[in-house]
Structures are given as structure tokens and as C-alpha cells.
Amino acid sequence: MASSSKNKTTMAKRNRENKVREKQMRKAARKAARKLEPANGPAVPEALSPEEAEEAEAVKAAEIAAALERLEA
């Protein structure tokens, strides 16, 4: 005979599931970052001035954030 009460999910199980989801998101972010990076080396060449390098890093971070948002949606 089945019980009529619902089984409750424990906090430990929820925490494990959230940890797995976060790990998958980090993995997807790394994958997106690899796709954005050119095949022959890092995205920021050393010939840039420090200001240009900072701007390039900011653009790269924005692209990664946009990729993460698309994955979450």
C-alpha cells in the first residue's frame, strides 16, 4: 500500500543538486570562453597598451557574461 503523504526533498539533496547545476554552469562558461578565444593564442596580444588591454579584457568578460545569460535562459 502506498502512503498518501508526499516525500519531502531534504536540504542535503537540494544542496547537492545546486552544486551540480553550478558546476555545469562553470563548465559551460569555460567552454564559451574557449570558443571566443582564437585558436592561435590568447585574446589579448602583448602589443597593446595597458589601457587597450584592459578594454579588451572588459569586452571579453562582457562576451562571456552574455554567453552565460544565453545558457541560463
C-alpha positions as CSV (number, residue, x, y, z in Angstrom):
1,M,0.0,0.0,0.0
2,A,1.4,3.4,-1.0
3,S,1.5,6.2,1.6
4,S,-0.7,9.2,0.9
5,S,1.9,11.7,2.1
6,K,4.5,13.2,-0.2
7,N,8.1,12.6,0.4
8,K,10.0,15.8,1.1
9,T,13.3,16.6,-0.6
10,T,16.0,17.1,2.0
11,M,18.1,20.1,2.1
12,A,21.2,18.0,1.6
13,K,19.7,16.7,-1.7
14,R,18.8,20.2,-2.8
15,N,22.4,21.4,-2.0
16,R,23.9,18.6,-4.0
17,E,21.6,19.4,-6.9
18,N,22.5,23.1,-6.8
19,K,26.2,22.2,-6.6
20,V,25.9,20.1,-9.8
21,R,24.0,22.9,-11.6
22,E,26.7,25.4,-10.6
23,K,29.4,23.1,-11.8
24,Q,27.7,22.7,-15.1
25,M,27.3,26.5,-15.5
26,R,31.0,27.0,-14.8
27,K,31.9,24.3,-17.3
28,A,29.7,25.9,-19.9
29,A,31.3,29.3,-19.2
30,R,34.8,27.8,-19.7
31,K,33.6,26.2,-22.9
32,A,32.2,29.5,-24.1
33,A,35.4,31.3,-23.2
34,R,37.4,28.7,-25.2
35,K,35.2,29.3,-28.2
36,L,35.7,33.0,-28.0
37,E,39.5,32.7,-27.8
38,P,41.3,32.4,-31.1
39,A,42.9,29.1,-31.9
40,N,46.5,30.5,-32.1
41,G,46.8,32.1,-28.6
42,P,45.3,34.4,-26.0
43,A,42.7,37.0,-26.9
44,V,44.9,40.0,-25.8
45,P,48.2,40.4,-27.7
46,E,51.1,41.8,-25.8
47,A,51.5,44.7,-28.3
48,L,48.5,46.6,-26.8
49,S,48.9,49.4,-24.4
50,P,47.8,48.8,-20.8
51,E,44.6,50.8,-21.4
52,E,43.8,48.8,-24.6
53,A,44.5,45.5,-22.8
54,E,42.1,46.5,-20.0
55,E,39.4,47.4,-22.6
56,A,39.9,44.1,-24.4
57,E,39.6,42.2,-21.2
58,A,36.4,44.0,-20.3
59,V,34.9,43.2,-23.8
60,K,35.9,39.6,-23.3
61,A,34.3,39.5,-19.9
62,A,31.1,41.0,-21.3
63,E,31.0,38.4,-24.1
64,I,31.4,35.6,-21.6
65,A,28.6,37.1,-19.4
66,A,26.3,37.3,-22.4
67,A,27.1,33.7,-23.3
68,L,26.3,32.7,-19.7
69,E,23.0,34.5,-19.8
70,R,22.0,32.7,-23.1
71,L,22.8,29.4,-21.4
72,E,20.7,30.2,-18.3
73,A,17.7,31.3,-20.3
